[in-house]
Each structure stands twice: as C-alpha cells, then as structure tokens.
Amino acid sequence: MTVSRTASMRTASMRTGGTRIQHQQQRLGDQCRSRTGGVRTPQASSPRFGSSKRGNMVSCGAAKVAVLGAAGGIGQPLSMLVKMLPSVTELSLYDIQGTPGVAADLSHCNTACKVKGYVGDEELAACLEGCDLVIIPAGVPRKPGMTRDDLFNINAGIVKGLAEKCAEICPNAILNIISNPVNSTVPICNEVYKAAGVTGASRRILGVTTLDIVRSNTFLAEECGVDVDEVDVPVIGGHAGITILPLLSQMRPKVSLDPNRIEELTVRIQNAGTEVVEAKAGAGSATLSMAYAAARFAESCLRGLQGDKVYECAYLESNLVDGVGYFASKVQLGPNGCEEIFEVGEVTEFEQAGIDALVPELQKSIAKGEEFAKK
C-alpha cells in the first residue's frame, strides 16, 4: 500500500502552541523517497501540557467537559489535569461508581472550574447535557500478557453504550476516545453516530494517540541529548503495536540516526505500553502518562474550539491511505473538531515498509469495530 494524495496541504507559516512555525519543504537525502508529492505535514505539534510555549489559554465562554470513566486509573489523574485548564468552567465526572468521591476531592482544588460527579445509567444524560468536549477513558485496563485486542470484548460494549448516549444528548460535542483498542473503538463510535443520523460527526470523533507522540518525543530527546520541548516526532497509523509508526525521518530538530538505532527506537515506541504494564507487574498500565497525554490533547481541542489553529496527531475517519478508512496522522484542530487532515509527506524505505505492514492490521481492527457496532 502507498500513501494517497487526497488530503489537503499547506505551505504557509502556521501558528502552533503560541509560536510561529514556518512550514518548509525539505529533502530527506539519498535514503528517502517521496510517496506523497514531496510535501510534508506541519512539523510542530502542540507543545507539551503545561509548557510555557503553549501560550496563555484565555478562558472564552463556559466550556463544559465530561470525563466518562472518571473514577478509574486514567480518569482520576486526567480529571485533575482537566480541572486545571482555565478554559474549563464545568467538569462532569461519570462512572459506574466512585465519582461523587472523586468530585468532592477535586472540588477542594482552588481552580475556578466547578466539578460534579454522576453515577450510573440514570445520571449519564445529566452529565452530558451541554457538553463541549467528552473524554472517554472508560473500560478495563491492560494487564500483563494482554493485548489491546484482548480488551475488545469488554470495552467495545462499554464504548458503544456511551457513544449512543452522547449521540442523543450532545451530538455536536467533540469526542476524545481513549478506551482501547482505539483502532476499533473509534469506528464503533462513528457507526453509532451514523445510525443515530448525526451528520459531520467523523471530524469530531477523535482517537487520542497523543501518548505515542509524547513517548516518541521523550525517547528521542533522551537519545539525542536535546531539550524535549524542542522535539517533535509525528506518529501515524494507529494506536496499537506495529500500527504505531513514528516518522523519525521527519523529527524536529533534524538529526542523523543509525538505521539500526532507528529500528530499535521504533520498536520501543511501539511496545512502550507493554513496557509499563510489565514494569508495574500486574498493578496497572500506563495510567499516569496516558492521563497526561489525554489532558494535552483535550487542551488542544479546547483551544481549537476557541478559534486557535492547533496541530496534533489523531486517529479518525480518513482516506489518507489506500485500503483503510481510519488513520492517525497530523491534523489541524478547530471549532469543528478536525478542520484539516495533512498528508504523511516524504518517508524512508523503512517507514514505507512500516506503512505497508500496518495497513492489514488496521483493516482487521476497523472491520471488527464496525461489525460490532452494527449488531
């Protein structure tokens, strides 16, 4: 499979995280070959959560955010980070149990955001009423020996039920899908919205792959001995195993890495979730880093809603790559969710082989999600 040329591109300078980033066409050298007409994606994602380079987010209007699965390992730290965002004035926490306690705890933090907990199916509608952004980390976590696909039979049903209620109560809200397997749960949500007759939802249903970018930036900063705030590695494909493909050839700042080291770093990024699961020895998964990454993406979505042009990577319905209807790539966020999808750009032989390998895996995951949603 090769990358198609259907997504729109820009070559103008772009505002990212409060800085001006000049988008330039560059050649990768003799090891690279063009697959998309020689034009790259924007080379700077939104800086890290809490970085001064993100600029000051001015509270605009009254943004209401809901976290579904707020009492879980990801949901609790994520809820705390979201409460710290100045644009959020109302935070609704939902889970099958425990959310009143989480809400009470967070309500003691001295930020302007008001917090309320909701429990059970009968309170879900009230939780979602008037939401601008809904974040869904609900579901069971990974345990040693489990893959994201092992989570499907449990988490797919949870996500489907939540998506049905979102489509009914807050169909115009942006959805941030964290529940794994994201490669399947995003298609589930899209099919639910289509069945409910909600139009234009595919650009508002966004799979959160930000942790892959956060990890890539961290690992490459350590590898190259540079400030992590200066590093930006686009990650494309999906959000599981070999579908996670960091484009190290497009890393900023430009560095020269040995081909063997590129392969080793790619494998580490792809298996980073398993690295954490094994290190915790059955006591949990990557809850803290996922909460951090999800908060960064949520902040970017809220800035987009306020009219800023923000650039992140996300997994969503896309015709960017032949043979798959969903793909993670760099996007521009705005008032309507995803405003623009950017092409992959020039890739190396190694990266093109990675694209070819991930397509069949994505196809299976997408089909599995779509079939489940239609049952």
N, C-alpha and C positions, 0 to 999 in steps of 0.2 A: 504494500500500500504506500502511496505517496501523499504528501500534503496537498490539498486542493488550493485554488486561488480565489475562493469565493468570499472570504471575509474582507471587510474594508480595512484600509490602511491610512495612516497619516505620516507625514514627514515634517510637520510643523513642530515648533517647540511646545512642550506640554508641561502644565503645572502639576507637580506631584508632591504631596506632603508639605506644601508651603514653599517649594523651591522650583526654579525653572530648570527643566531638563531638556536639553537640545537633542532631538531625535535625529540621528545621523545614520546614513548607510555606510557600512564598513565591510571590508572583505576579511574573511577568516584565514586566508592563506591557502597553501597548496593542499592541506589535509581536508579542506572543506569543499562542499559542492552545493550549489543553490538548488533548493527544492520549491521555492515559492517566489521566484522572480527577483531574488536578491534584496528584498526589503525586509527589515527586521521589525519586531514588535517594539513598543516603548520599552526603554531599557531600565526604568526605575519603578519598582513597586512602591506602594506607600511605606514610609519608614516604620520602624518598629513601634509597637504600642508604648506610649509614654515618652517617646523620643521628642526632643525639642524641635527636631526637623519636621515634625508633623504640623507645626504651626499651632496657633491657638484656635481651638474649636469654639466658636461663639454660639451660645445657646440661641436657637432660632425656632420659635414656635414651642410646642409642647410635644416632644417626641415620646410616644409610649412604646415600650419594648416588653415583649413577653419571652420568658425562658421556659420551655416545656421540657421537663426533666430536671427541674431546678434543685432538687434535693440530692442528686447523685454526685458522683465523684468529679465529673466535669461541671455539672450545673452549679454547684455551690461556689467554687472559686470564680467561675465565669460570671455569676450573678454579682459577686462583689466587684469585679472589674467593670462590669457594665454600669453599676451604680456610681462609679467614679467618673463616668463620662458626663461632662457638663451639658450636653445637648439632650440628655435623658431626664425627663421630669417625672415620669411614671414608669415603674418597673413591676410587672406582674409575674409572679413565680407560680408555676404549676407542676404538680407531680401527684402520684397516687397516694403519697403520704409525706409528712415531714415539712411541707412548705410553710405552714404558719410559723414554725420554729425558726426556719431559715430567714423568713421575712422579719421576724422580731429581732433576730441577731443583727441583720443588715440595717435595720431601721435605726440602730444606735450609732451608725457611722455618720459623721457630720457632713453629709453632702445634701444638696437641695432635693435630690430625687426621692420621691415617695415610693414605698415598697409595700406590696400586699401579697399574701400567699393564698393560693387556691388549691383545693384538694378534690380529686375525684371527677368523674364524668359530668356530674350535675353542675359543677362550678367552672368547667372549661370555657363555656360561652362567655361568661362574665370576664374571665381572664383575657380573652382575645378581643373583646369589644373595643374598637377604636385603635387597634394596634397599627403602628407604622412599620415595625420590624418584629418578626417572630424568629427566635433562635431555637432549634430543636436538637438538643443532645440526648434526648430520651432513649432508653434502651439498656441492654445489659452490656457490661464492659468485656473486653477480651481477657482471657485467662491463658496461662501457659499451654502451648500446643494448639490453641485455637487460631484459626484464620478469620479474616473479616467475613468470608463466606459462611463460616460456621455460625455466625451471628444472624444470618439472614432469616431463618425460620421464626425467630423470636422478634427481632427488631422490625422486620418488614410489616408485620401486623400492627405493631405499635405506631410506626410512622404513618401507615395508611389511615388509621383511625384519627390521628391528629391532623393529617392533611385534609381529611373530609370536613372536619370542624373548621379549620382555617378557611377552606374554600367557601364555607357557608357564612361565617361571621366576619372575616376580614380578608376578602378575596384580593384586595389591592395592596395588602401588606407585602413587604419583601420577606421571603423565607430564607433563612440560613440553615442548611441541612448539615448536621454534624453526625447524626446517627449512622453507624456503619452497618452494612457496606454501602458507602456513599455512591459507589458506581451503580448500585441498584436502587437505593432509596430515593435518589433524585428522580429517576424515571418513574418510580411509583407515584411520587407527588405530582409530577406532570400529568400522568394519566388520570389521577383523581381529579385534578382541576379541569382537564378536558371533559371528563364525564359530567362534571358539575356545570359545564357551559361557561367557565371563566375564560375570558379572552386575554391574550397577551401575557399569560402567566409565565411562560417559559423563560422570559427575561427577568422575572422576579424570583424564580426558584433557583437558588444558587447553592451548589455543593461547596462546603468550606474545605479547601485544600491548603489553606494558609500554613498549616503546620509543616507541610512539605517544604514550603519556601523558607520558613523560619529555620528549620533544621539545615537546609542547604546553605543558607547564609551563615549560620553559626559554624558549621563544619568547615566551610571554605575560608571563613575568616581565620579560624584556628590554623588551618593548613597553610595559608599564605601569610600569616602574621600581619593582618591588616585590621583596621577598625571595623567591627561588624556593622556599624551604621553606614559604612561606605559600600557594603557588599549587596549586590542584587543578583540573584540567580533565578531566572524563570524556570518554572517546573510545569510540564504539560502532561497530558494523557488522562490519568485517573487518580485514584486515591487508595491504591492497594497494590503491594508487590511490584511486579515489573511494569504495571501501568503507570507507576510514578516515574517520570523521566525528567531529571534535571538537565537543562541545557547548559552545561558548563562552558561550552564554546561561546556562549552569549553573556557570560558572567561579567559584571562590572564590579571592580575595575578589571581591565583586561589582564590576564595572567597566562603564563605558559606552564602547562602541567604535562608530566609524562603520561603517555597513553595508558600505561598500566595503572597509574595512580588515578586517572580519570575513571577507569572501570571500577577500581576499588571504592572510590568515593560514591559513585553511582549506586553500587550495591549496598553500601552502608546507609545511604539516604532511603533506598527502597525498603530496607529491613529495620529502619530506626524504631518503628513501633514495637517490633518483636524484641529489639534490644532492651527497651524499657520494661516490657512485660516480663522478660526473663530476669532482669535485674531486681524487679520487685518480688520475684519468687512467689507468685500467686496472690500477692497482696494488692494487686491493681494493675492498671495500664497507664498510658501517658495522659493522665488527667490534668496535671498542672500545666504542662506545655500546650496541651490542646485548649485549655481554657484561655491561656494567654493568646494563642493564635486566633481563637474564635473572637476574643474581645477586640483584637486588632482589626479583624475583618468586619465586625459589627460597627466599629468606629468608622471604618471606611465607607460602609453602606450609609450610615447616618450623615456623613459629610456629603455623600452623593445626593442624598435626599435634600440637603440644604443648598444644592446647586454647585458644589465644588466638582471639578473633574479629578477623579481619583482612579488610580490604576492598581489593580490587584490581579492575581490569578484566581480562577474559579472554575468549577465543573458545572456545566449546564448544557441544555439542548443546543446543538451546534452542528453545522455542516462543514466544519473546518477541515476534517479529514475524511477521505473517501471510505465508505464502509461502516461508519459509526455515526449515530445520531446525537451522541453526547460526547463532550471532550473538555478537558481542562486546558485553559490557555489564558494568556493575559487579556484582560478586559478593561473597559472604562466604565466605572460606576457613575450613576447619576440619579435624577429624580424618578426614573422608571426602572430602577434596578440596573441591569446591564444595558448600557447605551450603545456599546460597540464591542465587537469581538475582533481581536487582532490576529493576523497570520503568525505562523510559527517562525518564519524567517529562515535564514540560511542555517543548515545543520551539517554536522560532520557525518562521515560514513558510519561511525559508531552510533551516533544519535539517530540516524535514519534507520539503522538496523533495530534500534530500540522501538521506534515508532511501528515498524513492521511487526515486531513481536507483540506489542501491547494491543494492537487492534483486535485480534481474535479474542483476547481475554476480555476486553471491553464489550465486544459484541455479545458474549455469553452473559455477562453481568447485566447489561442493558435489557436483553431479552427476558432474563429471569425476573427483573423488576416489573417490566411491562406486563408480562403474563400474570404475575401475582396480582397486580392492580386491577386486572380485568376479571378476576374470579368473583 
